[in-house]
Structure formats: structure tokens, C-alpha cells
């Protein structure tokens, strides 16, 4: 079994397409197909169900995927450790981030990392499923570390360090009935339409849990994946929505109102608790810590 075969298998599994996998790997499609068939012969099981219209993982493929990712991550870490034996940090670090990161200035820390370690590179990623997607990626080895919002219990196998915390505030249009209030109880918002972020995003989880614990339900009429769109929809009176206080301070044409029941939102840096960080990932984690220094 070759690492190249595992890399091709993981690419097909993530793209669910041999064509897209070949494009991502920058090889011809026949090379990907040949490598996957050879891997299937070696393990004695089909990894994909495929026909002219679709590609799907079999049970064997789904079972093999996290182990293949872990093997590739271990191989990358070994190569980076050997390359860095002379004191130079090399390799590629995959880091997840989110819209708000509190005290952590991501562009600044990446600039500092690049200047200190010119032979290393960072692949920055956002996830459509927000922090929940980052957690899955860190646990399966496809991401080295991430800035994420994790309300509640930390999943097994994950190391977490809180790096920022702030309140969520309610945004409303200036002519909305709640706009002039000093604070608004959640119960007064039960009949409102909400502009919110997808399930899996940390701030969405905080708000959903707060309403559930209060015995309330709410209607999320519009889901968005960026602050500009959320602000614009709220400014047009199409709903209200919660965002971190730091983000609200940069938004025009809307009014921020504190909830009567405080909603606390936090950002953590997370990485695997069972796999050692590569030298490059460890160096990037040190830059995150540097952001927290006075």
C-alpha cells in the first residue's frame, strides 16, 4: 500500500468524483482510477460504488477514510520533522478559521509566521458547517488546528484552549420595536423572524441552546454565511439576529441591543489531543499564543 494510493483515495472520497479528484491532484483521471483499483485489490474490498452518474463510499471506504487521513497526516508530520531537524521549520499547515476570532488577528499572526518561517506555508480554510466542520476535520486529521467556537462539552480526542470570549448582542433595524430598549428578554423575541447562521456555527448553537433552555422556540427565516449579508437583511427589516459584540460595533444601519439574559460566546484554538503537532503546526500554534500576549 502506497501513500500515493491513499492520497488518491482520500481525494476521491472528499470530492465524490474521480474527475474532480484528478483536477485537484493535477493528474490525469486514469491515474486516479488505476491507483484506487489497485488499492481495492490489495485490501480485497470495494471502496466506492460508482456508475456513470455518481460516486459513493462503500461501508469499507467509509471505515478506511479516517485511517487513511491519519496515515497521510502522520507521513506529512514525519517528513516535516526530518526536514526541520536542522532547526528550519518547513511544510504546509492546514488551519481552520471563522468570521470572528476575538483578540486573535489572523492576518497579523499569519504575516508574522510567514516572516519567521519562510519555508513553511499555511492553508487557511473556512467550513460551510462552521466550527462543527472544523472539529470534524481536526479529529479526522485533514486539518492541523483551528480557531473555532465550541459551546458545551469538548469532543473526546480534541485539545482546546479558549483564546477569546465576548457577549452576543441582538441586531435590529433602527425602526424595529426593540431598537430603543436597553435590554430585551428572550421571551419577547419568540415571535420574531431571525436572520442567523447555519447549524454548526458556534453563535447559532449558543442562541439555539438559550431558547431551548428557556422553553422557547424561534423561527430562523433566513440563513447566511457572512456578516455583511446578515447586516443588510436585518437593516431591511427582514428579521433580527445575534452576532458577537465586537462584530456588531463595526456595523452601520442597524442597532445593537443587549439581551436581558447574557449570551456568552467564545473562540478556542483546537488541535488533536492524540496526534502530535508537526513542527510547522506547533510553530503556528505559538503564533496564536503570541496574539494573546499584552
N, C-alpha and C positions, 0 to 999 in steps of 0.2 A: 504494500500500500504506500503510495507516494503522496507527499504533501500537495503536489500539483493536482492530483486527483481529488483530494479533499477540498482544495480551494475551488475547483470547478464545480464540485457537488454543492458546496455552500452557496456559490453564486447562483446556480440554477434554483436551489431551494428558496433563496430570497427573492429572486425575480419571477419565479414560476414561469420561466420561459427560457429555452435554450438560445433563442436569438438574442434576447436582451442580455443574458449572461455572457454570451460571446462578445457582444458590444462592450459590456462593462470590463471584461477581461482583456479586450483588444486582441482577440484571437479569432480564427475562423470557427464557424459553428460546428463544423465536422470534428474539430479537435476537442471541443467540449463534449460532444456526443460520444466520441470514441473513449475519452477518459472516464466518463460516467459508466458506460457499458463495461469497461474493464474493471472498474470498482465493483459493480454489481456482480460480475463473475467471481471476483475474488472473495466477496463476503457471502455469496450464494443466495442473494435476495434482491428483488427489485426495489429500487429506491424511489422511483417515480411511476405513477400511472400517467401515460401520455398518449394522446391521439392527435389528430390534425387540428383540434380546436383548443385543447387545454393541457396543462401540465399540473399534476398534483402530487404531493408527497404520499407515499405509502406509509403504513404503520412502521415499517423498518426504517424508512427515510426519516420520519419524524423522530424516531428514537435515536438515530445516528446524528442528527443535526447538532444538538448541543455539544456532543462529544467531539464532533469534527471542528466546531468553532473553538472549543477549548484546546484541541491539539494545535490548531493554527496559531492561536494566541500564545501557546507555550513555545512554539517554534520561533515566533517573532521575538518573544522575550529572550530566548536563548541567543539568538543572533545579535540582538541589541546589547546583551550583557558582554558577549565576546568582543563586539566592536568597541564597547566602552571600557574595556579592560585597561586601556591606556589613559583613562580619565576623560575622554571625549564622549559626550552624550550624542547618540545617533538614533535614527529610527523614526517611525511615524506613531503619533499618539492620537487615538480617536477619543474626542471629548464631546459630551452632550451638554447643551445649554438651553436655557428657557428665556422667555421675554424679559422678565425682571430678575435680577440677580443681587439686589440689595447693595451691600458695600463692595461687592466684587465687581470691579470694572474689567470685563472680559477683554475688550480690545487692548487695554493697557497691559494686562498680565500676559497676553499673547505677544505683544510687542517686546516686552521685557524678556520673555522666554526665547524669542527668536534671536535677540541680540546676544544673549548669553550662550545659546546653543544653536549656532548657525547650521550645524549638520543634522539637526532634528527638525521635524515638521509636525504640525498639529492639523488634524482633520476635524473641523468643527461641525457638529450635526444638531439639527432640531428634529423632534419627533412629532408626527401628526397626533399621536396619543399622549403628548406632553411628558410629564415626569414618569408616568407609569411605563411609557415606552422606553425611557432611559433606564429605568430599573431593570426591565427585562433584558435590555441589551448588555448592561453591565454584568448581570448574572450569567448570561449565556456566553460571555466572552467576546462579543462583537464590538464592545465599547470598553475603553480602559477606565475612564472615570467620567463623572457627570455632575453638573450642578442641577439639582432637582428639588422639588417641593414634596415632602413626604409626610402628610398628616397621618397620625396614628402609628402603629407598630412597624418597626423596620423589618423587612423580609429577612429570613434566615439566609446567611451567606453574603450579606451586604454590610460593609463598614460605612458608617455615617458620621459626619461632623457638621453640626449646624454652623453656618457662616453668616447668616443674616436673619433678622426677624422684624416684622412690622405689621401694622394693622391693615385690614381691608376696609375700604370705605365705599359707600354707595354713590354711584354717579347717576345724575338725573338731568333732564333738560331744565333750563332756568325757569320755565313756566310750569313745571310739574308741581303738584301739591306738596310734595315732601321737600322741595328745594329750599324753602325758607326755614326749615326746622333745625334745631340744634342737634337733635338725635332722633332716630326713628326706630321703634321696636320692630322686630321681625314679623310679629303678628299683623302689623299694619301693611306689610308687603305681600301678604299671601295672595291677594287678588291681582297683583301686578304681573305684567309680562316682563320677562327678563331677557336681556342680551348677555350671553355667557359663553364660556369657552368649552371645548369638548370634554366629555367624560374622560378622566385620567389626568387632567391638568390639576395641579395642586390647589389653586384657588377655587376651582369648581368643586373639588372634594370638600374643602373647608366649608363652603356655603351649603352644599347639599347636606352635609352632616349636621350643621347647625339647625337647618329647617326640620330635619328628621327628628333630632333630639327635642325640639320644641313642639313636636306633634303637628307640624305644619307641612303643607305641600305647596309647591310653586310651579309655575309654567315657564319653561325656557322656550321662548318663541323663536329665538334666533341664536345660532351658534356661530362663533367667529374664531379666527386663529391669530388675530393681531389686535393691538390696542387701537390703532388708527381707525379700523373699521368699527370696533366696539364704540369708540367715542362718537364717530359720525352717526351711527344708528341711534345712540342714546340722545344725541343733540337734536335729532329729528323727532323725538318723542315716541320712538318705536319700542321703548322699554327702558328699564333701569338695569344697572349691573354693578357688581362688586369688582374692584381692582385693588392692587396694593397701593397704599397711601403715597409711596414715592412716585409711582407712575401717574397717579391722579394729579399730582402737583404740576405735571408738565402738560396737562390737557386743557385746551380752551373750549369755550362754547358749552360747557357742562358745569354742573355744580356738584361738589363733593359733600356728602352728609355722613356723619358717623352713625353706625348702628348702635342702638341702645345696649345691645348685648355684644361686647367686644369680640371681634373675629380676628384671631392671630394667625398669620401666615409666615412660614419660614422657608429659607433656602438652605440646602445642605450640599456638601460635596460628598459624593458616594463613590465607592470602588469595591471590588471584590474583597471579601474577608478570607477567602480560601485560596486565591491565586495571588502570588507576589506581583507587585507592580514592576514593569520593565523599568530600566534606568531612566528612559525618557519620560515615562508616565510619572515616576517618582519626582523627577525634576519639575514637571508641570504642577504636580500637587504642591510642591514647595512654593511655587509662584502664587498659587491660590492662597496659601497661608500668608505670604508676604503682603497680599492685599488687605489683610486684617490687622496688620501692624499699625500702630499710631503714626 
